[in-house]
């Protein structure tokens, strides 16, 4: 009987292992088919003169040599980095809102819902909405400025104002997501920490620097990494609000430029080389962020 029981138990474990293997292998297959293989294919395409339809002729590093001499690549990369100015601004505003909502003010649920609506809304619809708001003739923003006697510019057609206008929109779009993460992190801090600090005579600033900030720092690290990756890939807002890349290419981002080369000019090989360079840059920046985070690990005694 003991031998039969052991055999049944062994069969049960083997069945569980097979089921677990099936659950594990499916995401692996998805990664291989939809991520790794396209990446390897794009690496090879970057070494060819492929136009997306015809034959792929191997040309070596000519695309990368051309990229180094391409002034529009540097301009669009600079525009992309400039638009990331909104990341620290958005995080600061999100943290301030989360701190205010964590104090249990009336209407917290309503405020959280209102701030989160842009996050779940269609990015294309929001871009069109802000494009109307920024219109120089009948836009809502210029109408409000006109009340105070200010003659507002044509925001999206002015090289000076187009990037700040897009930054403002991206901050508004992602505010609710960052705020909810910060709010959850702040509310998860044990109140005993603050009570002990008050008994020791700690000031509000000391409680913030020694308790609140260290406890929410992992959330900040996560938001910085994801926002940098997302900021490097900004495309929809640019393509809808400034479909020509803005005046003098002042709002064109590197992903928008890659899309132009790939699907407008049919230079898939050259676009693949730019995408590969962008991927390497994003990887390096992300690795630096992880290294900096590992060196600043905190402990709470």
Order of alpha helices (4+ residues) and beta strands (2+ residues): alpha-alpha-alpha-alpha-alpha-alpha-alpha-alpha-alpha-alpha-alpha-alpha-alpha-alpha-alpha
